[in-house]
């Protein structure tokens, strides 16, 4: 039986707010609106952030870095009631729903 960590979540990305390009403050960051859930709880629609140079971002290269409508298993930290930060990408759904 697979063991789950407390900080392992599944996110279903609804909307890409920022695509990792440098902003006015010279800070490249991804920002998504996503449904966030884990084994014990469904958090609903939340803000999810990820730094552009996350070591596991290369897993998205096979999808041409298209995050729209993807379901992704991740390790995240909860920042506040509606915000999370991705620390690691574990796996990505190959065929996003339409």
C-alpha positions as CSV (number, residue, x, y, z in Angstrom):
1,X,0.0,0.0,0.0
2,X,1.4,3.4,-1.0
3,X,2.1,5.8,1.8
4,X,1.0,9.4,1.6
5,X,2.8,12.3,3.2
6,X,0.8,15.0,5.0
7,X,1.9,17.6,2.4
8,X,1.0,15.6,-0.7
9,X,-1.9,17.1,-2.6
10,X,-3.7,16.8,-6.0
11,X,-4.4,20.0,-7.9
12,X,-6.7,20.4,-10.8
13,X,-5.7,23.6,-12.5
14,X,-8.7,25.7,-13.6
15,X,-6.9,28.9,-14.8
16,X,-3.3,30.0,-15.3
17,X,-3.0,33.5,-13.8
18,X,0.8,33.8,-14.4
19,X,2.9,31.6,-16.7
20,X,6.3,32.0,-15.0
21,X,7.6,34.9,-17.1
22,X,9.5,37.6,-15.3
23,X,7.2,40.4,-13.9
24,X,7.9,44.0,-13.1
25,X,9.8,42.9,-10.0
26,X,12.0,40.5,-12.0
27,X,10.5,37.5,-10.3
28,X,9.4,34.6,-12.4
29,X,6.6,32.7,-10.7
30,X,3.6,30.6,-11.8
31,X,0.2,31.4,-10.3
32,X,-2.8,29.1,-10.8
33,X,-6.4,28.9,-9.7
34,X,-6.9,25.3,-8.9
35,X,-9.1,22.8,-7.0
36,X,-6.9,21.5,-4.2
37,X,-7.5,18.3,-2.4
38,X,-5.7,15.7,-0.4
39,X,-6.7,12.3,1.1
40,X,-8.5,13.9,4.1
41,X,-9.8,17.2,2.8
42,X,-11.1,19.1,-0.3
43,X,-10.0,22.7,0.0
44,X,-11.9,23.9,-3.1
45,X,-10.7,26.6,-5.4
46,X,-7.4,28.1,-4.2
47,X,-4.4,30.1,-5.3
48,X,-1.4,27.9,-6.0
49,X,2.1,29.3,-6.6
50,X,5.2,27.7,-8.0
51,X,8.7,29.2,-8.6
52,X,9.8,29.1,-12.2
53,X,13.0,27.3,-11.5
54,X,11.5,24.5,-9.4
55,X,13.8,21.4,-9.8
56,X,10.9,19.1,-10.9
57,X,9.4,21.6,-13.4
58,X,11.2,19.5,-16.2
59,X,8.4,17.0,-15.8
60,X,6.1,19.5,-17.6
61,X,8.4,19.6,-20.7
62,X,6.6,16.7,-22.3
63,X,3.4,18.8,-22.2
64,X,5.2,21.9,-23.6
65,X,4.7,23.6,-20.1
66,X,0.9,23.8,-20.7
67,X,-0.6,23.8,-17.3
68,X,-4.2,24.6,-18.3
69,X,-6.7,21.9,-17.3
70,X,-4.0,19.6,-15.9
71,X,-4.3,17.4,-12.8
72,X,-1.0,17.2,-11.0
73,X,0.1,15.4,-7.8
74,X,2.4,17.6,-5.9
75,X,4.1,18.3,-2.5
76,X,3.0,21.7,-1.3
77,X,3.1,23.9,1.8
78,X,-0.1,25.6,2.9
79,X,0.5,29.4,3.2
80,X,-2.9,30.5,4.5
81,X,-6.6,29.5,4.1
82,X,-6.7,29.9,0.3
83,X,-3.0,29.7,-0.8
84,X,-0.5,27.0,-1.4
85,X,3.1,26.8,-2.7
86,X,4.3,23.9,-4.7
87,X,7.6,22.4,-3.6
88,X,7.8,19.4,-5.9
89,X,5.9,17.9,-8.8
90,X,5.3,14.2,-8.3
91,X,3.2,13.2,-11.4
92,X,1.1,14.8,-14.1
93,X,-2.1,13.5,-15.8
94,X,-1.2,12.8,-19.4
95,X,-4.6,13.6,-20.9
96,X,-6.3,16.6,-19.4
97,X,-10.1,16.8,-19.5
98,X,-11.6,19.1,-22.1
